[in-house]
Amino acid sequence: MKKIRLLTLFVFTLIFGSASAQIQKGNIMIGSDITSLGLIFQNSSTTFNFNLDPKVGWFIKDGLAIGGYVNFGLQTSKGAGSDVNYGVGAFARYYVEDKNVRKLEFSKRVRFFAEANAGFAGRNPASGASTNGFNIGIGPGISYFITPNVGLEGLFKYDLTVGGGNSTTANRLTLGVGFQIFLPSAKAKQLYKEERNKK
């Protein structure tokens, strides 16, 4: 029950709290990209696909965050088995501060960024080539802040996996749509201390 109250308080503060600068040094970024989510119905066959990319980052300086991510993707089809994608690693995200780029931003709520990642990943289809090994990715993105603390975003990314399996390399382009929640680390610590004191 205590954990549920802490989570509720945390989410409430994130959504309705205010932050003067979401991408300031010391802030925390928590969220996920959802690459695809859907069901396909065709000729009495059902296909389900889903890809989730949760991440947590810390702003080590204004506009620059580093952190970790986990990736999990699944596609299942009746009679055809399951395709599984996975990954884990570190990422860096830089919000563009250049004045010429900022002029392109059509709203004060919009921010452009670039993100790069490195880690371990694998693609293992039910049939066909599989690749497991070192993974790198890079791409541009855009965030739209619906509140001072919550941003909806799109991220267009190129990923390359090199390693073992039936195929030594795997390339893919993805368009991830998701959200990020930004919280000053001092506020997060305060919420945690308040909840611990209630015990």
Backbone as a chain_set.jsonl record, in Angstrom:
{"seq": "MKKIRLLTLFVFTLIFGSASAQIQKGNIMIGSDITSLGLIFQNSSTTFNFNLDPKVGWFIKDGLAIGGYVNFGLQTSKGAGSDVNYGVGAFARYYVEDKNVRKLEFSKRVRFFAEANAGFAGRNPASGASTNGFNIGIGPGISYFITPNVGLEGLFKYDLTVGGGNSTTANRLTLGVGFQIFLPSAKAKQLYKEERNKK", "coords": {"N": [[0.819, -1.201, 0.0], [1.967, 1.203, 0.75], [3.801, 1.588, -1.297], [2.126, 1.98, -3.462], [0.886, 4.386, -2.756], [3.132, 6.072, -2.781], [3.865, 5.911, -5.49], [1.555, 7.017, -6.689], [1.593, 9.638, -5.62], [4.011, 10.484, -6.678], [3.527, 10.391, -9.512], [1.391, 12.247, -9.65], [2.685, 14.596, -8.844], [4.52, 14.851, -10.909], [2.873, 15.333, -13.131], [1.295, 17.569, -12.471], [3.001, 19.301, -11.24], [5.397, 22.024, -11.328], [8.115, 23.094, -13.375], [10.886, 25.093, -13.868], [12.8, 24.778, -15.811], [12.986, 22.119, -17.838], [15.144, 20.661, -18.774], [17.387, 21.062, -17.23], [20.578, 20.899, -15.53], [20.941, 18.22, -13.27], [18.307, 17.38, -13.246], [15.923, 14.669, -13.652], [15.037, 12.262, -16.084], [12.428, 10.267, -17.128], [10.876, 7.694, -18.913], [9.389, 6.336, -21.936], [9.744, 4.984, -25.232], [7.468, 3.954, -27.693], [7.572, 1.86, -30.188], [5.966, 0.296, -31.897], [2.653, -0.857, -31.779], [0.134, -3.076, -32.033], [-2.565, -4.937, -33.621], [-3.163, -7.359, -36.1], [-5.593, -8.582, -38.199], [-6.234, -11.149, -40.343], [-7.439, -13.34, -42.733], [-8.336, -15.374, -40.858], [-6.117, -15.392, -39.251], [-4.245, -14.07, -36.624], [-2.136, -11.399, -35.823], [0.049, -10.034, -33.496], [1.863, -7.199, -32.524], [4.45, -5.514, -30.738], [6.509, -3.099, -29.214], [8.663, -1.872, -26.813], [10.503, 0.639, -25.155], [11.775, 1.489, -22.494], [13.395, 4.079, -20.561], [15.816, 5.726, -18.451], [17.206, 8.755, -17.497], [19.781, 11.125, -16.538], [20.428, 14.535, -16.192], [23.478, 15.722, -16.837], [24.538, 18.1, -17.443], [23.171, 21.273, -18.448], [20.793, 20.574, -20.88], [22.005, 18.174, -21.684], [21.693, 14.775, -21.309], [22.428, 11.628, -19.795], [22.063, 8.068, -19.584], [20.373, 4.924, -18.962], [18.852, 2.211, -20.828], [16.287, -0.182, -21.689], [15.22, -2.543, -24.024], [12.45, -4.13, -25.495], [10.857, -6.206, -27.746], [8.139, -7.773, -29.427], [6.62, -9.99, -31.67], [3.922, -11.858, -32.539], [2.344, -14.502, -34.248], [-0.409, -16.428, -35.198], [0.232, -19.769, -35.618], [2.685, -19.204, -36.784], [4.692, -18.741, -34.999], [6.865, -16.815, -32.771], [8.509, -13.669, -32.977], [11.282, -12.195, -31.48], [12.715, -9.294, -30.122], [15.356, -7.682, -28.403], [17.184, -5.635, -26.056], [19.765, -3.864, -24.257], [21.405, -1.157, -22.692], [23.363, 1.903, -22.781], [22.568, 5.402, -23.123], [22.81, 8.656, -24.669], [21.532, 11.909, -24.695], [21.027, 14.947, -26.373], [19.754, 18.133, -26.159], [19.102, 20.533, -28.519], [20.602, 23.679, -28.498], [21.337, 25.674, -30.163], [20.93, 28.884, -31.591], [20.024, 29.317, -34.223], [18.769, 26.904, -34.831], [16.828, 26.883, -32.848], [15.146, 28.858, -33.792], [13.621, 27.534, -35.627], [11.818, 26.179, -34.129], [8.485, 25.971, -33.624], [6.972, 26.566, -31.435], [7.069, 27.486, -27.96], [6.896, 25.272, -26.466], [8.134, 23.227, -27.79], [10.979, 21.188, -28.413], [13.981, 20.344, -30.075], [16.045, 17.432, -30.394], [18.939, 15.231, -30.259], [19.777, 11.8, -30.211], [21.838, 9.132, -29.074], [22.866, 5.713, -28.791], [24.411, 2.846, -27.201], [25.052, -0.595, -26.783], [23.979, -3.92, -25.959], [22.233, -6.111, -28.092], [19.602, -8.021, -29.687], [18.05, -9.836, -32.352], [15.688, -12.139, -32.954], [13.987, -13.973, -34.937], [11.167, -16.218, -35.495], [11.55, -17.728, -37.751], [14.139, -17.556, -40.164], [16.878, -15.154, -40.491], [18.886, -14.511, -37.631], [20.355, -12.206, -35.31], [22.683, -11.408, -32.822], [24.354, -9.289, -30.629], [26.742, -6.566, -30.411], [25.326, -3.329, -30.278], [24.561, -0.237, -31.834], [23.096, 3.012, -32.087], [21.561, 5.915, -33.575], [19.94, 9.09, -33.885], [17.6, 11.774, -34.784], [15.222, 13.758, -32.873], [12.061, 15.036, -31.605], [10.45, 16.915, -29.102], [7.363, 17.623, -27.533], [6.102, 19.566, -25.069], [3.516, 18.869, -23.079], [2.806, 19.502, -20.535], [4.643, 21.342, -18.006], [6.304, 19.301, -17.099], [5.954, 16.963, -18.587], [6.623, 15.439, -21.628], [5.596, 14.737, -24.913], [6.891, 12.749, -27.533], [8.694, 12.204, -30.628], [10.927, 9.987, -32.198], [13.256, 9.376, -34.59], [15.188, 6.789, -35.644], [18.281, 5.155, -36.481], [19.477, 1.894, -36.26], [22.143, -0.385, -35.687], [23.189, -3.662, -35.437], [25.793, -5.81, -34.632], [27.228, -8.971, -34.683], [26.921, -12.363, -33.599], [25.107, -15.29, -34.836], [22.648, -16.302, -37.307], [23.018, -14.306, -39.143], [25.514, -11.835, -39.47], [25.146, -9.108, -39.232], [22.6, -6.682, -38.519], [20.33, -4.292, -39.598], [18.208, -1.515, -38.924], [15.543, 0.85, -39.259], [13.69, 2.951, -37.206], [10.696, 4.521, -36.08], [9.997, 5.932, -33.269], [7.426, 6.629, -31.0], [6.537, 8.255, -28.099], [6.771, 9.102, -24.61], [8.206, 11.335, -22.182], [9.032, 12.004, -18.822], [9.892, 14.66, -16.776], [11.718, 15.548, -13.949], [12.837, 17.488, -11.262], [15.709, 16.496, -9.432], [15.872, 17.077, -6.722], [13.205, 17.321, -5.95], [12.314, 14.716, -6.359], [13.826, 13.338, -4.438], [12.749, 14.512, -2.142], [10.065, 13.615, -2.207], [10.505, 10.873, -1.838], [11.685, 10.832, 0.744], [9.571, 11.889, 2.284], [7.658, 9.858, 2.05], [8.988, 7.711, 3.227], [9.162, 8.601, 5.871], [6.568, 8.301, 6.715], [6.273, 5.696, 7.427]], "CA": [[0.0, 0.0, 0.0], [2.871, 2.362, 0.811], [4.394, 1.773, -2.621], [1.085, 2.529, -4.335], [0.74, 5.8, -2.394], [4.318, 6.768, -3.256], [3.761, 6.0, -6.945], [0.485, 7.968, -6.996], [2.106, 10.966, -5.289], [5.069, 10.762, -7.649], [2.903, 10.689, -10.801], [0.62, 13.479, -9.486], [3.635, 15.712, -8.835], [5.092, 14.985, -12.242], [1.915, 15.875, -14.088], [0.769, 18.872, -12.097], [4.035, 20.164, -10.688], [5.976, 22.952, -12.3], [9.572, 23.113, -13.462], [11.267, 26.261, -14.66], [13.544, 24.304, -16.973], [12.914, 20.664, -17.812], [16.397, 20.027, -19.177], [18.465, 21.629, -16.427], [21.488, 19.988, -14.839], [20.415, 17.649, -12.042], [16.968, 16.823, -13.433], [15.789, 13.263, -14.012], [14.143, 12.009, -17.213], [11.918, 8.895, -17.07], [9.821, 7.514, -19.908], [9.5, 5.214, -22.851], [9.32, 5.072, -26.627], [6.682, 2.812, -28.144], [7.807, 1.821, -31.626], [4.771, -0.209, -32.572], [1.698, -1.587, -30.952], [-1.014, -3.303, -32.9], [-3.104, -6.259, -33.945], [-3.523, -7.507, -37.501], [-6.515, -9.694, -38.423], [-6.279, -11.454, -41.768], [-7.662, -14.752, -43.084], [-8.41, -16.146, -39.611], [-4.819, -15.358, -38.577], [-4.084, -12.85, -35.828], [-0.748, -11.04, -35.541], [0.197, -8.995, -32.474], [3.23, -6.684, -32.439], [4.63, -4.583, -29.627], [7.905, -2.767, -28.94], [8.725, -0.921, -25.71], [11.879, 1.059, -24.932], [11.858, 2.371, -21.321], [14.722, 4.635, -20.291], [15.983, 6.665, -17.336], [18.392, 9.569, -17.734], [20.119, 12.215, -15.623], [21.061, 15.656, -16.878], [24.785, 16.007, -16.244], [24.67, 19.54, -17.661], [21.962, 21.764, -19.112], [20.58, 20.1, -22.237], [22.67, 16.893, -21.97], [21.332, 13.706, -20.386], [22.94, 10.281, -20.041], [21.316, 7.115, -18.786], [20.277, 3.552, -19.427], [17.59, 1.817, -21.453], [16.009, -1.585, -21.951], [14.326, -2.654, -25.172], [11.812, -5.436, -25.684], [9.895, -6.235, -28.844], [7.535, -9.088, -29.641], [5.611, -10.146, -32.71], [3.422, -13.226, -32.551], [1.357, -14.77, -35.279], [-0.971, -17.762, -35.033], [0.799, -20.766, -36.508], [3.986, -18.817, -37.337], [5.655, -18.548, -33.922], [7.102, -15.473, -32.241], [9.767, -12.967, -33.219], [11.643, -11.459, -30.272], [13.818, -8.332, -30.156], [15.697, -7.227, -27.059], [18.398, -4.837, -25.984], [20.058, -3.151, -23.023], [22.607, -0.361, -22.888], [23.426, 3.288, -22.315], [22.247, 6.388, -24.151], [23.066, 10.077, -24.413], [20.581, 12.766, -25.422], [21.4, 16.358, -26.347], [18.731, 19.064, -26.635], [19.794, 21.544, -29.315], [20.497, 25.027, -27.957], [21.775, 26.628, -31.178], [19.894, 29.895, -31.854], [19.465, 29.12, -35.563], [17.848, 25.771, -34.754], [15.708, 27.278, -31.991], [14.226, 29.661, -34.599], [12.741, 26.607, -36.334], [10.834, 25.654, -33.19], [7.266, 26.739, -33.846], [6.306, 26.805, -30.167], [7.948, 27.43, -26.803], [6.759, 23.931, -25.89], [8.804, 22.256, -28.66], [12.446, 21.141, -28.353], [14.637, 19.347, -30.908], [17.153, 16.764, -29.727], [19.6, 14.104, -30.93], [20.033, 10.736, -29.246], [22.697, 8.03, -29.502], [22.92, 4.648, -27.804], [25.323, 1.726, -27.42], [24.762, -1.664, -25.838], [23.855, -5.28, -26.458], [20.878, -6.302, -28.615], [19.399, -9.219, -30.49], [16.822, -10.001, -33.133], [15.535, -13.577, -33.103], [12.694, -14.34, -35.504], [10.816, -17.638, -35.439], [12.228, -18.32, -38.905], [14.947, -16.549, -40.84], [18.167, -14.776, -39.913], [18.93, -13.894, -36.304], [21.613, -11.526, -35.003], [22.841, -11.029, -31.428], [25.679, -8.729, -30.409], [26.913, -5.152, -30.083], [24.335, -2.488, -30.944], [24.671, 1.214, -31.751], [21.999, 3.698, -32.753], [21.609, 7.381, -33.536], [18.853, 9.705, -34.623], [17.026, 13.033, -34.311], [13.9, 13.67, -32.278], [11.362, 16.274, -31.255], [9.599, 16.807, -27.913], [6.333, 18.64, -27.32], [5.782, 19.52, -23.647], [2.092, 19.1, -22.827], [2.863, 20.193, -19.244], [6.057, 21.653, -17.77], [7.067, 18.117, -16.735], [5.674, 15.801, -19.435], [6.804, 15.695, -23.041], [5.335, 13.729, -25.936], [8.002, 12.878, -28.458], [8.947, 11.296, -31.73], [12.356, 9.755, -32.362], [13.576, 8.61, -35.797], [16.494, 6.247, -35.282], [18.938, 4.077, -37.214], [20.154, 0.955, -35.366], [22.99, -1.402, -36.284], [23.628, -4.711, -34.522], [26.86, -6.627, -35.216], [27.558, -10.06, -33.768], [26.754, -13.736, -34.051], [23.791, -15.73, -35.255], [22.581, -16.664, -38.727], [23.498, -13.145, -39.881], [26.44, -11.096, -38.605], [24.681, -7.735, -39.047], [21.173, -6.375, -38.67], [20.077, -2.849, -39.659], [16.79, -1.164, -38.906], [15.1, 2.219, -39.03], [12.463, 2.958, -36.408], [10.084, 5.782, -35.666], [9.429, 5.714, -31.948], [6.559, 7.659, -30.442], [6.409, 7.949, -26.685], [6.692, 10.224, -23.671], [9.233, 11.437, -21.146], [8.64, 12.791, -17.654], [11.068, 15.371, -16.264], [11.526, 15.889, -12.545], [14.058, 17.899, -10.555], [16.139, 15.432, -8.524], [15.564, 17.482, -5.344], [11.799, 17.007, -5.709], [12.214, 13.259, -6.278], [14.35, 12.958, -3.128], [11.802, 14.96, -1.14], [8.938, 12.677, -2.231], [10.958, 9.617, -1.268], [11.856, 11.026, 2.189], [8.253, 12.046, 2.898], [6.998, 8.555, 2.102], [9.697, 6.879, 4.217], [8.834, 9.099, 7.205], [5.214, 7.866, 7.066], [6.299, 4.303, 7.877]], "C": [[0.862, 1.265, 0.0], [3.46, 2.65, -0.565], [3.383, 2.381, -3.589], [0.883, 4.007, -4.04], [1.915, 6.615, -2.898], [4.26, 6.962, -4.764], [2.704, 7.019, -7.359], [0.942, 9.403, -6.743], [3.163, 11.414, -6.299], [4.485, 11.172, -8.998], [2.131, 12.002, -10.74], [1.545, 14.695, -9.531], [4.243, 15.939, -10.201], [4.15, 15.695, -13.193], [1.514, 17.305, -13.743], [1.794, 19.812, -11.476], [4.572, 21.104, -11.754], [7.492, 22.859, -12.242], [9.956, 24.276, -14.353], [12.046, 25.849, -15.897], [13.631, 22.781, -16.899], [14.276, 20.014, -18.026], [17.602, 20.627, -18.462], [19.332, 20.547, -15.817], [20.862, 19.514, -13.531], [19.025, 17.064, -12.17], [17.03, 15.367, -13.865], [14.775, 13.153, -15.14], [13.74, 10.533, -17.169], [10.834, 8.759, -18.124], [10.064, 6.337, -20.8], [9.102, 5.616, -24.259], [8.539, 3.808, -26.946], [6.788, 2.795, -29.661], [6.585, 1.346, -32.377], [3.913, -0.963, -31.583], [0.48, -1.825, -31.817], [-1.399, -4.754, -33.033], [-3.466, -6.27, -35.418], [-4.406, -8.741, -37.628], [-6.611, -9.939, -39.923], [-6.434, -12.959, -41.97], [-7.575, -15.675, -41.868], [-7.059, -16.263, -38.895], [-4.689, -14.018, -37.86], [-2.609, -12.623, -35.544], [-0.736, -9.889, -34.541], [1.642, -8.523, -32.492], [3.309, -5.564, -31.42], [6.122, -4.348, -29.427], [7.949, -1.657, -27.907], [10.187, -0.637, -25.385], [11.953, 2.001, -23.729], [13.286, 2.844, -21.072], [14.666, 5.587, -19.102], [17.271, 7.427, -17.59], [18.556, 10.654, -16.692], [20.82, 13.297, -16.423], [22.363, 16.007, -16.171], [25.188, 17.455, -16.484], [23.409, 19.981, -18.386], [21.901, 21.244, -20.549], [21.198, 18.759, -22.572], [22.349, 15.868, -20.889], [22.014, 12.409, -20.794], [22.157, 9.326, -19.154], [21.325, 5.734, -19.399], [18.91, 3.258, -20.009], [17.506, 0.298, -21.532], [15.04, -1.609, -23.115], [13.748, -4.061, -25.232], [10.775, -5.321, -26.784], [9.408, -7.647, -29.077], [6.549, -9.014, -30.792], [5.204, -11.607, -32.747], [2.352, -13.353, -33.618], [0.893, -16.216, -35.133], [-0.394, -18.71, -36.088], [2.166, -20.427, -37.054], [5.043, -18.588, -36.266], [5.813, -17.088, -33.537], [8.466, -14.947, -32.653], [10.052, -12.109, -31.993], [12.835, -10.555, -30.554], [14.094, -7.902, -28.726], [16.963, -6.391, -27.107], [18.544, -4.189, -24.624], [21.339, -2.354, -23.246], [22.499, 1.034, -22.309], [23.092, 4.227, -23.47], [22.685, 7.773, -23.701], [22.095, 10.871, -25.272], [20.984, 14.216, -25.237], [20.275, 17.194, -26.946], [19.431, 20.257, -27.278], [19.517, 22.939, -28.754], [20.892, 26.097, -28.973], [20.641, 27.592, -31.545], [19.248, 29.717, -33.219], [18.473, 27.959, -35.594], [16.626, 26.147, -33.935], [14.696, 28.132, -32.742], [13.229, 28.784, -35.342], [11.634, 26.064, -35.435], [9.606, 26.549, -33.213], [6.498, 27.025, -32.567], [7.337, 26.767, -29.05], [7.907, 26.064, -26.135], [7.523, 22.865, -26.667], [10.314, 22.353, -28.489], [12.941, 20.033, -29.272], [15.777, 18.714, -30.117], [17.756, 15.699, -30.642], [19.929, 13.078, -29.857], [20.907, 9.654, -29.865], [22.723, 6.985, -28.397], [23.961, 3.603, -28.196], [25.017, 0.669, -26.368], [24.762, -3.021, -26.508], [22.416, -5.479, -26.913], [20.811, -7.589, -29.426], [18.075, -9.179, -31.209], [16.721, -11.479, -33.471], [14.147, -13.928, -33.62], [12.437, -15.846, -35.39], [11.435, -18.387, -36.609], [12.994, -17.217, -39.62], [16.193, -16.201, -40.049], [18.01, -14.128, -38.547], [20.306, -13.271, -36.105], [21.604, -11.118, -33.538], [24.238, -10.476, -31.234], [25.667, -7.269, -30.053], [25.968, -4.306, -30.926], [24.674, -1.013, -30.75], [23.495, 1.825, -32.504], [22.144, 5.2, -32.62], [20.435, 7.934, -34.319], [18.361, 11.0, -34.013], [15.642, 12.813, -33.707], [13.319, 15.032, -31.987], [10.454, 15.994, -30.058], [8.592, 17.946, -27.897], [5.878, 18.514, -25.871], [4.314, 19.884, -23.426], [1.875, 19.716, -21.451], [4.332, 20.548, -19.032], [6.913, 20.421, -17.515], [6.907, 16.923, -17.665], [5.788, 16.183, -20.899], [6.412, 14.499, -23.891], [6.417, 13.883, -26.982], [7.989, 11.847, -29.566], [10.445, 11.196, -31.93], [12.574, 8.856, -33.573], [15.003, 8.118, -35.658], [16.968, 5.15, -36.229], [19.694, 3.216, -36.212], [20.956, -0.05, -36.171], [23.42, -2.373, -35.197], [24.636, -5.582, -35.258], [27.209, -7.722, -34.223], [27.373, -11.42, -34.399], [25.314, -14.05, -34.395], [23.815, -16.15, -36.703], [23.106, -15.552, -39.622], [24.381, -12.318, -38.955], [26.022, -9.646, -38.377], [23.175, -7.641, -39.226], [21.019, -4.859, -38.616], [18.585, -2.619, -39.538], [16.612, 0.327, -38.682], [13.801, 2.144, -38.244], [11.987, 4.384, -36.19], [9.379, 5.507, -34.354], [8.591, 6.907, -31.525], [6.344, 7.296, -28.981], [6.306, 9.191, -25.838], [7.896, 10.183, -22.75], [8.689, 12.33, -20.04], [9.911, 13.371, -17.05], [10.784, 15.83, -14.841], [12.842, 16.351, -11.941], [14.437, 16.841, -9.524], [15.84, 15.783, -7.073], [14.119, 17.142, -4.99], [11.604, 15.502, -5.569], [12.71, 12.773, -4.913], [13.381, 13.338, -2.019], [10.601, 14.028, -1.058], [9.304, 11.358, -1.561], [11.085, 9.725, 0.253], [10.518, 11.149, 2.901], [7.545, 10.708, 3.047], [7.656, 7.641, 3.122], [9.353, 7.303, 5.643], [7.44, 8.675, 7.668], [5.183, 6.447, 7.631], [6.393, 4.222, 9.387]], "O": [[0.54, 2.258, -0.653], [3.603, 3.808, -0.957], [3.741, 3.2, -4.436], [0.724, 4.805, -4.964], [1.73, 7.727, -3.391], [4.566, 8.043, -5.267], [2.93, 7.802, -8.282], [0.702, 10.284, -7.567], [3.196, 12.573, -6.713], [4.895, 12.182, -9.57], [2.202, 12.797, -11.676], [1.234, 15.699, -10.172], [4.459, 17.079, -10.612], [4.568, 16.553, -13.969], [1.406, 18.153, -14.628], [1.498, 20.978, -11.216], [4.237, 20.987, -12.933], [8.073, 22.582, -11.193], [9.426, 24.434, -15.453], [11.957, 26.513, -16.93], [14.272, 22.228, -16.006], [14.529, 18.927, -17.509], [18.699, 20.692, -19.018], [18.885, 19.419, -15.611], [20.316, 20.316, -12.774], [18.593, 16.32, -11.29], [18.045, 14.894, -14.375], [13.772, 13.866, -15.153], [14.6, 9.651, -17.171], [9.959, 9.62, -18.223], [10.845, 5.443, -20.475], [8.239, 6.471, -24.458], [8.911, 2.717, -26.515], [6.171, 3.613, -30.342], [6.209, 1.936, -33.39], [4.412, -1.619, -30.669], [-0.143, -0.873, -32.287], [-0.677, -5.664, -32.624], [-4.017, -5.296, -35.93], [-4.013, -9.83, -37.21], [-7.015, -9.058, -40.682], [-5.653, -13.75, -41.44], [-6.818, -16.646, -41.87], [-6.88, -17.127, -38.037], [-4.988, -12.967, -38.426], [-1.909, -13.526, -35.085], [-1.431, -8.89, -34.725], [2.558, -9.345, -32.478], [2.377, -4.777, -31.256], [6.911, -5.292, -29.467], [7.335, -0.608, -28.101], [11.011, -1.551, -25.345], [12.173, 3.199, -23.911], [14.252, 2.126, -21.33], [13.627, 6.17, -18.791], [18.309, 6.826, -17.867], [17.591, 11.057, -16.041], [21.7, 13.011, -17.234], [22.357, 16.522, -15.053], [26.076, 17.977, -15.81], [22.657, 19.145, -18.885], [22.828, 21.444, -21.334], [20.942, 18.235, -23.656], [22.68, 16.053, -19.718], [22.162, 12.12, -21.981], [21.648, 9.716, -18.103], [22.163, 5.412, -20.241], [17.935, 3.954, -19.727], [18.513, -0.405, -21.453], [14.132, -0.78, -23.184], [14.456, -5.05, -25.044], [9.917, -4.439, -26.752], [10.168, -8.606, -28.941], [5.742, -8.088, -30.876], [6.036, -12.489, -32.959], [1.567, -12.435, -33.856], [1.71, -17.121, -34.964], [-0.521, -18.476, -37.29], [2.774, -21.26, -37.726], [6.186, -18.271, -36.595], [5.012, -16.235, -33.921], [9.451, -15.685, -32.674], [9.178, -11.383, -31.519], [13.83, -10.978, -31.141], [13.169, -7.773, -27.925], [17.718, -6.435, -28.079], [17.557, -3.988, -23.918], [22.256, -2.828, -23.916], [21.654, 1.309, -21.457], [23.302, 3.898, -24.637], [22.901, 8.024, -22.515], [21.868, 10.542, -26.436], [21.248, 14.67, -24.124], [19.886, 16.992, -28.097], [20.259, 20.912, -26.644], [18.366, 23.331, -28.56], [20.797, 27.29, -28.686], [19.515, 27.158, -31.784], [18.046, 29.942, -33.364], [17.461, 28.018, -36.293], [15.506, 25.774, -34.284], [13.517, 28.144, -32.388], [12.123, 29.225, -35.656], [10.628, 25.55, -35.925], [9.673, 27.729, -32.869], [5.456, 27.678, -32.618], [8.362, 26.096, -29.17], [8.779, 25.734, -25.331], [7.559, 21.709, -26.244], [10.871, 23.449, -28.427], [12.406, 18.924, -29.266], [16.401, 19.366, -29.279], [17.168, 15.318, -31.655], [20.309, 13.43, -28.741], [20.74, 9.3, -31.032], [22.617, 7.314, -27.215], [24.341, 3.489, -29.361], [24.756, 0.989, -25.208], [25.458, -3.241, -27.5], [21.482, -5.073, -26.221], [21.834, -8.164, -29.798], [17.109, -8.574, -30.746], [17.564, -12.015, -34.19], [13.23, -14.156, -32.831], [13.363, -16.637, -35.214], [11.804, -19.553, -36.474], [12.541, -16.074, -39.672], [16.527, -16.862, -39.065], [17.119, -13.307, -38.331], [21.299, -13.743, -36.659], [20.626, -10.543, -33.061], [25.214, -11.115, -31.629], [24.707, -6.774, -29.463], [25.822, -4.529, -32.128], [25.028, -0.586, -29.651], [22.967, 1.228, -33.442], [22.766, 5.699, -31.683], [19.984, 7.332, -35.293], [18.664, 11.3, -32.858], [14.977, 11.816, -33.99], [13.995, 16.053, -32.107], [9.775, 14.968, -30.008], [8.926, 19.089, -28.207], [5.332, 17.483, -25.478], [3.917, 21.041, -23.563], [0.865, 20.383, -21.225], [5.185, 20.104, -19.799], [8.13, 20.476, -17.692], [7.657, 15.954, -17.543], [5.141, 17.123, -21.361], [6.842, 13.376, -23.626], [6.827, 15.0, -27.297], [7.373, 10.786, -29.466], [11.157, 12.197, -31.845], [12.13, 7.708, -33.586], [15.932, 8.92, -35.565], [16.182, 4.335, -36.711], [20.464, 3.735, -35.403], [20.505, -0.515, -37.218], [23.949, -1.966, -34.163], [24.375, -6.04, -36.371], [27.458, -7.441, -33.051], [27.636, -11.609, -35.587], [24.424, -13.21, -34.269], [24.888, -16.338, -37.276], [23.582, -15.811, -40.727], [24.043, -12.117, -37.788], [26.492, -9.013, -37.431], [22.563, -8.404, -39.973], [21.521, -4.215, -37.695], [17.786, -3.436, -39.997], [17.414, 0.976, -38.012], [12.911, 1.361, -38.579], [12.781, 5.322, -36.125], [8.296, 4.921, -34.328], [9.005, 8.056, -31.678], [6.005, 6.156, -28.663], [5.808, 10.221, -26.293], [8.522, 9.14, -22.563], [7.971, 13.295, -20.303], [10.89, 12.655, -16.839], [9.743, 16.425, -14.564], [13.861, 15.676, -12.093], [13.566, 16.34, -8.812], [15.579, 14.89, -6.267], [13.833, 16.724, -3.868], [10.808, 15.059, -4.741], [12.092, 11.902, -4.301], [13.204, 12.583, -1.063], [10.161, 13.682, 0.038], [8.51, 10.794, -0.809], [10.651, 8.829, 0.977], [10.333, 10.594, 3.984], [6.9, 10.456, 4.065], [6.973, 6.881, 3.809], [9.263, 6.457, 6.532], [7.154, 8.684, 8.866], [4.194, 6.038, 8.24], [6.427, 3.126, 9.946]]}, "num_chains": 1, "name": "protein.A"}
